[in-house]
Structure formats: structure tokens, C-alpha cells
Amino acid sequence: MNLTLKEIAGIVNGKLIGQEDCVIVGVGAIQDAEYGHISFLGNKKYTHFLKDTKASAVFVTEDINVEDYKDKNLIVVKDPQLAFSKMLVIIDKQRLDKIKPGISPKATIESTVVLGKDITIGHNVVIEENTKIGDNTKILANTFIGSDVVIGKNCLIYPNVTIREKTIIGDNCIIHPGVVIGGDGFGFAATGEKIPQIGHVEIGNNVEIGSNTTIDRAAIGKTSIGNNTKIDNLVMIAHNVQVGENTIIVSQVGIAGSTKIGNRVTLGGQVGVVGHITVGDNVMVGAKSGISGNLKGNQVVVGHPLQPYRKHLESQALIKRLPELFSQVRKIIKKLNIEE
């Protein structure tokens, strides 16, 4: 990153108060940014950091009294955090631009593999027969891609990813290190015999999958992830699960087999979901909750057993008072001379 404040103000459509030619080379949090960095003040409780910050410039809100900070370079915007995020996008693009197209001589690629234009394939990547990779996709070091896989355009697959046979991945997907897509589902007969898992996984467009997440192949048919869904690190999605579009699944969620998750669903961290149920559209589930049955759409629930969010808060408030309430009950019992 190497931009003047005049250029940055133009990018974020902000009002610059300060030196137009000041050059910004990086970003930082307002309390520990250095000279040459740009930061942001989005929450007023951090205003005390503004006077002492070493940042060369700060994004601030329209209601700030700029006269109090005449020695600072300020860019006034409606949403400082959004403006700051645009800087992060620029920096990240520069990072990705350093990954130049090309195929490492240390990669192993079967002759029947079809590669699009401007592909990047890193060291020790293995791609098995009849697989197709779309234009501008980057596959980084030590990744394994099985046979008959289809990967779309503009995907970024980080190192040490495993994508097993017959997986289908759409365009513009990001898959982080350690992800396993298409591993066997947990299928065993009552006798202990393993049931072969011969299905596959289908992932839509614009999906992001966090580090060390696993998405199992179907026993038969498919396990599917819808367009624009974002999955955090350390998530486990079992065989034949169907996840809808624009859904968010936070870290350490586990979804058991053959469950259907709707569109625009949010599952908080460490939510557990039993198998063979349906979660409707527009459901939000709080962290550490257990979903043990079907959930209708358009609701916010939390806890185990699940309750509507407000009712859960009421229950938690009562739980804190249980010792006091129990003491009162014992006094009543004693007064009435009732045996406990």
C-alpha cells in the first residue's frame, strides 16, 4: 500500500482535513498504529486514543469536533469502519497479486486434467485424472485434488487442502488451510460394518470455508453448500447435509447427517445439530445451543433445550436467583412443618 491521503479520501468519498500529500503505507488499530499507518475511530469509547495515536491519519465520524484535533490528519466519513475495510481490501489485493500465475514443476498433474487460463498451481500439489479447474484459480502448495473434480473460476485454495473425488466447487470460492472436502461420512451398520460412502459434495459460488473444516461426502447423492454461504474454522458438516444460501456457520458447529439448513441461517459457535431434521429460513441460533428437532423459520433461539431468545434471558435471570429462592422455600417448608 502506497497512497496519499488525497487518493484515500477519493476512494472512500470522505472529507480530508490535513495534509493531502501525506503517504500511507499500512494500517493499524488506533491505540498501536505507527507513523505511516491509517486507522479508524468507529466507537466513541475509544475517543481518548485519538489525541495520542501515532497513526498518520484516522477515519472519523461526521459528528466529531475536528477543532479538538488540529494536529491530526482526519478523513471524515459516514462509516469509519467501512472506510477502513476498503483499505484492508487494497492491502489484501496486493498480497494476492504477488501470487503469480504458473504451474510449479514440483506439482503432479495427470494428463487428463483440464486447466483454464491463468492458473496458479503450487509446489507438491497433486491433481488426479479428469479434473477440471477454471480460469484464474489459485491452488497453493501441498493440496490434493482427487479425480473427476470440478473447480470453478477465480477460486483461492490455500495450502494443505484435501478435495476428494467427484467434488464440485463453484466460482469465487475461498478454501482455507487444512480443509477436507469429500471425506467419508460416518456410516456404519449395526454390526459395525462400514457402509461405503459413494456420493459427493457440491459447493456453490462465493462460498468461503475456514481452516480445518470438514465437509463429508454423501453416502449416496450429495452433500451441498449453497451460494454465498460462509463457514468458519473447525466446523463439521456430515454426509448428506444440505446447507442453503447466504448462511453463516460459526466455529466448532457440528451438523449431523441428512439435516437440511435453510437460507440466511446463522448458527453461533459450538452449536450442535442432530441428524435428519430441518432448520427453516432466517433462523438465528445462539452459541452453544443444541438443536434436537425441526425449527420453523424466522425466529431467534438459544440454549439447550432451545428457547426463544427473550425467554432464555428470563430463564438465565431466574437461575441466578435459585439459591435465594431455594432458601426461601426451605424456610416455608420448615414453618409449615412439612417433611422435605
Kinemage of the C-alpha trace (Angstrom):
@kinemage 1
@onewidth
@group {chain A} dominant
@subgroup {mainchain}
@vectorlist {calphas} color= white
{ca met a 1} P 0.000 0.000 0.000
{ca asn a 2} L 1.352 3.399 -1.012
{ca leu a 3} L -1.377 6.046 -1.263
{ca thr a 4} L -1.620 9.741 -0.438
{ca leu a 5} L -4.406 10.956 1.834
{ca lys a 6} L -5.905 12.789 -1.145
{ca glu a 7} L -6.134 9.489 -3.017
{ca ile a 8} L -7.594 7.683 0.011
{ca ala a 9} L -10.208 10.393 0.594
{ca gly a 10} L -11.290 9.924 -3.015
{ca ile a 11} L -11.546 6.151 -2.648
{ca val a 12} L -13.780 6.380 0.441
{ca asn a 13} L -15.634 9.527 -0.635
{ca gly a 14} L -14.516 11.307 2.539
{ca lys a 15} L -13.618 14.859 3.535
{ca leu a 16} L -9.905 15.265 4.208
{ca ile a 17} L -8.759 17.596 6.961
{ca gly a 18} L -4.980 17.735 6.875
{ca gln a 19} L -2.054 17.076 4.527
{ca glu a 20} L -3.106 15.897 1.080
{ca asp a 21} L 0.347 14.598 0.202
{ca cys a 22} L 0.855 12.518 3.379
{ca val a 23} L 1.682 8.976 2.227
{ca ile a 24} L 0.049 5.953 3.867
{ca val a 25} L 1.868 2.626 3.678
{ca gly a 26} L -0.113 0.486 6.139
{ca val a 27} L -2.956 0.198 8.640
{ca gly a 28} L -3.239 -0.260 12.385
{ca ala a 29} L -5.534 -0.142 15.398
{ca ile a 30} L -5.852 3.370 16.774
{ca gln a 31} L -4.062 2.516 20.046
{ca asp a 32} L -0.978 0.910 18.457
{ca ala a 33} L -0.779 2.282 14.892
{ca glu a 34} L 2.572 3.702 13.771
{ca tyr a 35} L 3.658 6.606 11.589
{ca gly a 36} L 2.627 5.887 8.006
{ca his a 37} L -0.470 3.966 9.128
{ca ile a 38} L -4.100 4.908 8.784
{ca ser a 39} L -6.587 3.888 11.486
{ca phe a 40} L -10.254 4.479 12.313
{ca leu a 41} L -12.404 5.633 15.216
{ca gly a 42} L -15.737 3.867 14.977
{ca asn a 43} L -16.678 3.570 18.638
{ca lys a 44} L -16.785 6.701 20.789
{ca lys a 45} L -15.478 4.840 23.850
{ca tyr a 46} L -12.066 4.805 22.130
{ca thr a 47} L -12.046 8.575 21.519
{ca his a 48} L -9.357 9.045 24.193
{ca phe a 49} L -6.905 7.209 21.915
{ca leu a 50} L -7.308 9.808 19.160
{ca lys a 51} L -5.154 12.500 20.774
{ca asp a 52} L -2.218 10.182 21.440
{ca thr a 53} L -2.338 7.899 18.400
{ca lys a 54} L 0.819 7.744 16.295
{ca ala a 55} L -1.214 6.995 13.161
{ca ser a 56} L -0.590 9.416 10.301
{ca ala a 57} L -4.344 9.640 9.655
{ca val a 58} L -7.625 8.463 11.144
{ca phe a 59} L -11.078 7.869 9.667
{ca val a 60} L -13.640 9.603 11.918
{ca thr a 61} L -17.390 10.167 12.002
{ca glu a 62} L -19.137 13.305 10.827
{ca asp a 63} L -20.127 14.330 14.357
{ca ile a 64} L -16.597 14.578 15.743
{ca asn a 65} L -15.324 18.019 16.755
{ca val a 66} L -12.345 18.302 14.430
{ca glu a 67} L -11.216 21.538 16.139
{ca asp a 68} L -10.105 19.403 19.090
{ca tyr a 69} L -7.631 17.542 16.869
{ca lys a 70} L -5.957 20.208 14.737
{ca asp a 71} L -2.628 18.376 14.825
{ca lys a 72} L -4.167 15.241 13.280
{ca asn a 73} L -4.878 14.248 9.697
{ca leu a 74} L -8.536 13.229 9.655
{ca ile a 75} L -10.790 11.816 6.946
{ca val a 76} L -14.425 12.412 7.813
{ca val a 77} L -16.794 9.673 6.581
{ca lys a 78} L -20.221 8.296 7.416
{ca asp a 79} L -18.863 4.898 8.461
{ca pro a 80} L -15.187 4.829 9.578
{ca gln a 81} L -15.079 1.035 9.875
{ca leu a 82} L -16.369 0.597 6.325
{ca ala a 83} L -13.813 3.105 5.047
{ca phe a 84} L -11.058 1.274 6.925
{ca ser a 85} L -12.202 -2.051 5.477
{ca lys a 86} L -11.649 -0.630 1.988
{ca met a 87} L -8.012 -0.118 2.925
{ca leu a 88} L -7.817 -3.743 4.040
{ca val a 89} L -9.248 -4.821 0.678
{ca ile a 90} L -6.495 -2.873 -1.121
{ca ile a 91} L -3.784 -4.440 1.043
{ca asp a 92} L -5.219 -7.928 0.600
{ca lys a 93} L -5.416 -7.494 -3.165
{ca gln a 94} L -1.754 -6.523 -3.211
{ca arg a 95} L -0.965 -9.683 -1.246
{ca leu a 96} L -2.886 -11.862 -3.697
{ca asp a 97} L -1.369 -10.108 -6.713
{ca lys a 98} L 2.005 -11.396 -5.570
{ca ile a 99} L 0.784 -14.940 -6.301
{ca lys a 100} L 1.650 -15.044 -9.979
{ca pro a 101} L 0.027 -17.497 -12.427
{ca gly a 102} L 2.109 -20.519 -13.221
{ca ile a 103} L 2.454 -24.233 -12.599
{ca ser a 104} L 5.165 -25.468 -10.289
{ca pro a 105} L 7.435 -28.132 -11.783
{ca lys a 106} L 7.052 -29.912 -8.450
{ca ala a 107} L 3.292 -30.387 -8.980
{ca thr a 108} L 1.877 -33.743 -10.126
{ca ile a 109} L -0.927 -33.289 -12.647
{ca glu a 110} L -2.492 -36.150 -14.590
{ca ser a 111} L -2.590 -35.753 -18.376
{ca thr a 112} L -6.405 -35.804 -18.484
{ca val a 113} L -6.729 -32.752 -16.217
{ca val a 114} L -8.223 -29.688 -17.954
{ca leu a 115} L -6.783 -26.361 -16.792
{ca gly a 116} L -8.258 -22.931 -17.545
{ca lys a 117} L -6.353 -19.718 -18.246
{ca asp a 118} L -4.016 -18.008 -15.776
{ca ile a 119} L -3.997 -20.907 -13.321
{ca thr a 120} L -1.674 -20.990 -10.313
{ca ile a 121} L -0.572 -24.393 -9.023
{ca gly a 122} L 1.943 -24.500 -6.186
{ca his a 123} L 4.654 -26.917 -5.080
{ca asn a 124} L 3.663 -30.534 -4.358
{ca val a 125} L 0.058 -30.117 -5.494
{ca val a 126} L -1.460 -33.385 -6.741
{ca ile a 127} L -4.366 -33.322 -9.221
{ca glu a 128} L -5.797 -36.650 -10.322
{ca glu a 129} L -7.407 -37.678 -13.608
{ca asn a 130} L -10.376 -35.999 -15.369
{ca thr a 131} L -10.450 -32.987 -13.059
{ca lys a 132} L -11.305 -29.520 -14.421
{ca ile a 133} L -10.006 -26.235 -12.980
{ca gly a 134} L -11.494 -22.859 -14.045
{ca asp a 135} L -9.721 -19.680 -15.133
{ca asn a 136} L -7.724 -17.605 -12.633
{ca thr a 137} L -7.980 -20.194 -9.860
{ca lys a 138} L -5.076 -20.422 -7.428
{ca ile a 139} L -4.192 -23.766 -5.825
{ca leu a 140} L -1.397 -23.411 -3.312
{ca ala a 141} L 1.231 -25.838 -2.026
{ca asn a 142} L 0.611 -29.393 -0.817
{ca thr a 143} L -3.042 -29.521 -1.838
{ca phe a 144} L -4.582 -32.791 -3.044
{ca ile a 145} L -7.400 -32.800 -5.601
{ca gly a 146} L -8.920 -36.147 -6.492
{ca ser a 147} L -10.307 -37.454 -9.759
{ca asp a 148} L -13.383 -36.085 -11.549
{ca val a 149} L -13.392 -32.878 -9.501
{ca val a 150} L -14.731 -29.635 -10.976
{ca ile a 151} L -13.483 -26.309 -9.563
{ca gly a 152} L -14.805 -23.025 -10.970
{ca lys a 153} L -13.212 -19.695 -11.846
{ca asn a 154} L -11.399 -17.268 -9.534
{ca cys a 155} L -11.134 -19.666 -6.611
{ca leu a 156} L -8.400 -19.450 -3.987
{ca ile a 157} L -7.388 -22.732 -2.386
{ca tyr a 158} L -4.811 -22.328 0.348
{ca pro a 159} L -2.098 -24.901 1.241
{ca asn a 160} L -2.776 -28.369 2.623
{ca val a 161} L -6.377 -28.691 1.445
{ca thr a 162} L -7.823 -32.092 0.519
{ca ile a 163} L -10.596 -32.234 -2.082
{ca arg a 164} L -11.657 -35.780 -2.803
{ca glu a 165} L -13.081 -37.314 -5.956
{ca lys a 166} L -16.229 -36.030 -7.703
{ca thr a 167} L -16.436 -32.826 -5.642
{ca ile a 168} L -17.957 -29.844 -7.458
{ca ile a 169} L -16.948 -26.318 -6.392
{ca gly a 170} L -18.397 -23.134 -7.921
{ca asp a 171} L -16.793 -19.813 -8.814
{ca asn a 172} L -15.112 -17.298 -6.471
{ca cys a 173} L -14.721 -19.693 -3.563
{ca ile a 174} L -12.067 -19.375 -0.851
{ca ile a 175} L -10.924 -22.530 0.920
{ca his a 176} L -8.535 -22.086 3.849
{ca pro a 177} L -5.688 -24.371 5.011
{ca gly a 178} L -6.476 -27.817 6.345
{ca val a 179} L -9.988 -28.094 4.900
{ca val a 180} L -11.130 -31.602 3.911
{ca ile a 181} L -13.959 -31.786 1.395
{ca gly a 182} L -15.393 -35.156 0.459
{ca gly a 183} L -14.063 -37.337 3.259
{ca asp a 184} L -16.173 -40.395 4.053
{ca gly a 185} L -19.327 -39.852 6.048
{ca phe a 186} L -19.646 -41.641 9.383
{ca gly a 187} L -21.610 -44.599 8.068
{ca phe a 188} L -21.614 -47.936 9.900
{ca ala a 189} L -24.141 -50.750 10.075
{ca ala a 190} L -25.382 -52.042 13.464
{ca thr a 191} L -22.941 -54.933 13.066
{ca gly a 192} L -20.071 -52.457 12.896
{ca glu a 193} L -19.566 -52.945 9.172
{ca lys a 194} L -18.612 -49.812 7.251
{ca ile a 195} L -21.177 -48.610 4.730
{ca pro a 196} L -19.410 -47.325 1.603
{ca gln a 197} L -19.867 -43.602 1.016
{ca ile a 198} L -20.201 -43.278 -2.752
{ca gly a 199} L -21.851 -39.842 -3.064
{ca his a 200} L -20.135 -36.490 -3.471
{ca val a 201} L -20.042 -32.847 -2.303
{ca glu a 202} L -21.348 -29.821 -4.200
{ca ile a 203} L -20.370 -26.284 -3.178
{ca gly a 204} L -21.953 -23.195 -4.750
{ca asn a 205} L -20.495 -19.854 -5.810
{ca asn a 206} L -18.887 -17.290 -3.472
{ca val a 207} L -18.550 -19.766 -0.599
{ca glu a 208} L -15.787 -19.382 1.982
{ca ile a 209} L -14.676 -22.317 4.129
{ca gly a 210} L -12.485 -21.766 7.206
{ca ser a 211} L -9.393 -23.674 8.277
{ca asn a 212} L -9.688 -27.315 9.359
{ca thr a 213} L -13.366 -27.566 8.485
{ca thr a 214} L -14.614 -30.914 7.168
{ca ile a 215} L -17.481 -31.485 4.756
{ca asp a 216} L -18.221 -35.187 4.291
{ca arg a 217} L -19.277 -36.773 1.038
{ca ala a 218} L -22.776 -38.232 0.879
{ca ala a 219} L -23.462 -41.914 1.349
{ca ile a 220} L -25.428 -41.646 -1.890
{ca gly a 221} L -26.477 -38.445 -3.627
{ca lys a 222} L -24.789 -35.274 -2.429
{ca thr a 223} L -23.810 -33.088 0.494
{ca ser a 224} L -24.400 -29.485 -0.598
{ca ile a 225} L -23.463 -25.939 0.422
{ca gly a 226} L -25.445 -23.078 -1.170
{ca asn a 227} L -24.236 -19.889 -2.822
{ca asn a 228} L -22.705 -17.130 -0.676
{ca thr a 229} L -22.574 -19.248 2.480
{ca lys a 230} L -19.677 -18.561 4.853
{ca ile a 231} L -18.290 -21.303 7.089
{ca asp a 232} L -15.845 -20.595 9.922
{ca asn a 233} L -12.901 -22.692 11.159
{ca leu a 234} L -13.316 -26.125 12.768
{ca val a 235} L -16.831 -26.838 11.528
{ca met a 236} L -18.005 -30.403 10.885
{ca ile a 237} L -20.699 -30.991 8.246
{ca ala a 238} L -21.756 -34.626 7.928
{ca his a 239} L -22.877 -36.722 4.977
{ca asn a 240} L -25.979 -35.707 3.003
{ca val a 241} L -26.368 -32.402 4.875
{ca gln a 242} L -27.865 -29.610 2.764
{ca val a 243} L -26.948 -26.039 3.702
{ca gly a 244} L -28.815 -23.208 1.985
{ca glu a 245} L -27.681 -19.888 0.567
{ca asn a 246} L -26.346 -16.836 2.450
{ca thr a 247} L -25.966 -18.866 5.627
{ca ile a 248} L -23.324 -18.271 8.316
{ca ile a 249} L -21.884 -21.169 10.304
{ca val a 250} L -19.543 -20.122 13.113
{ca ser a 251} L -16.597 -22.054 14.566
{ca gln a 252} L -16.988 -25.531 16.109
{ca val a 253} L -20.520 -26.130 14.855
{ca gly a 254} L -21.337 -29.795 14.243
{ca ile a 255} L -24.163 -30.800 11.903
{ca ala a 256} L -25.156 -34.477 11.848
{ca gly a 257} L -26.130 -36.397 8.738
{ca ser a 258} L -29.062 -35.699 6.392
{ca thr a 259} L -30.062 -32.435 8.075
{ca lys a 260} L -31.329 -29.518 5.992
{ca ile a 261} L -30.270 -25.980 6.943
{ca gly a 262} L -32.252 -23.194 5.245
{ca asn a 263} L -31.292 -19.919 3.624
{ca arg a 264} L -29.983 -16.957 5.646
{ca val a 265} L -29.493 -19.065 8.768
{ca thr a 266} L -26.908 -18.141 11.420
{ca leu a 267} L -25.519 -20.878 13.677
{ca gly a 268} L -23.437 -19.461 16.540
{ca gly a 269} L -20.234 -21.030 17.811
{ca gln a 270} L -20.378 -24.611 19.128
{ca val a 271} L -23.986 -25.192 18.103
{ca gly a 272} L -24.788 -28.900 17.816
{ca val a 273} L -27.386 -30.084 15.303
{ca val a 274} L -28.831 -33.623 15.326
{ca gly a 275} L -29.388 -35.534 12.126
{ca his a 276} L -32.427 -35.886 9.877
{ca ile a 277} L -34.087 -32.578 10.830
{ca thr a 278} L -34.906 -29.326 9.036
{ca val a 279} L -33.973 -25.804 10.121
{ca gly a 280} L -36.089 -23.191 8.331
{ca asp a 281} L -35.026 -19.976 6.626
{ca asn a 282} L -33.965 -16.873 8.578
{ca val a 283} L -33.239 -18.690 11.839
{ca met a 284} L -30.600 -17.406 14.268
{ca val a 285} L -29.266 -19.862 16.859
{ca gly a 286} L -27.152 -18.623 19.787
{ca ala a 287} L -23.756 -20.065 20.695
{ca lys a 288} L -23.518 -23.444 22.472
{ca ser a 289} L -27.154 -24.290 21.698
{ca gly a 290} L -28.410 -27.775 20.891
{ca ile a 291} L -30.853 -28.267 18.025
{ca ser a 292} L -32.621 -31.572 18.614
{ca gly a 293} L -35.686 -31.171 16.410
{ca asn a 294} L -37.120 -29.298 13.445
{ca leu a 295} L -37.072 -25.497 13.643
{ca lys a 296} L -39.556 -23.295 11.817
{ca gly a 297} L -38.184 -20.268 10.017
{ca asn a 298} L -37.961 -16.634 11.105
{ca gln a 299} L -37.016 -16.993 14.757
{ca val a 300} L -34.133 -16.360 17.169
{ca val a 301} L -33.461 -19.192 19.617
{ca val a 302} L -30.783 -20.138 22.127
{ca gly a 303} L -29.972 -22.692 24.818
{ca his a 304} L -30.369 -26.381 25.448
{ca pro a 305} L -33.248 -27.052 25.395
{ca leu a 306} L -33.843 -24.323 22.834
{ca gln a 307} L -35.956 -21.350 23.828
{ca pro a 308} L -36.878 -18.065 22.186
{ca tyr a 309} L -34.120 -15.576 22.927
{ca arg a 310} L -36.112 -13.391 25.338
{ca lys a 311} L -37.449 -16.369 27.267
{ca his a 312} L -33.892 -17.701 27.552
{ca leu a 313} L -32.761 -14.405 29.103
{ca glu a 314} L -35.602 -14.620 31.618
{ca ser a 315} L -34.607 -18.200 32.497
{ca gln a 316} L -30.973 -17.217 32.975
{ca ala a 317} L -32.012 -14.417 35.305
{ca leu a 318} L -34.038 -16.889 37.387
{ca ile a 319} L -31.188 -19.394 37.529
{ca lys a 320} L -29.002 -16.773 39.201
{ca arg a 321} L -31.649 -16.422 41.913
{ca leu a 322} L -32.091 -20.175 42.538
{ca pro a 323} L -30.033 -20.315 45.783
{ca glu a 324} L -32.046 -17.419 47.204
{ca leu a 325} L -35.356 -18.933 46.068
{ca phe a 326} L -34.410 -22.371 47.427
{ca ser a 327} L -33.546 -20.841 50.802
{ca gln a 328} L -36.946 -19.153 50.935
{ca val a 329} L -38.713 -22.405 50.026
{ca arg a 330} L -36.884 -24.263 52.826
{ca lys a 331} L -37.982 -21.622 55.336
{ca ile a 332} L -41.599 -22.015 54.180
{ca ile a 333} L -41.366 -25.798 54.441
{ca lys a 334} L -39.898 -25.536 57.935
{ca lys a 335} L -42.560 -23.049 59.002
{ca leu a 336} L -45.375 -25.303 57.747
{ca asn a 337} L -43.696 -28.325 59.317
{ca ile a 338} L -43.660 -30.229 56.037
{ca glu a 339} L -41.166 -33.048 55.578
{ca glu a 340} L -38.709 -32.434 52.767
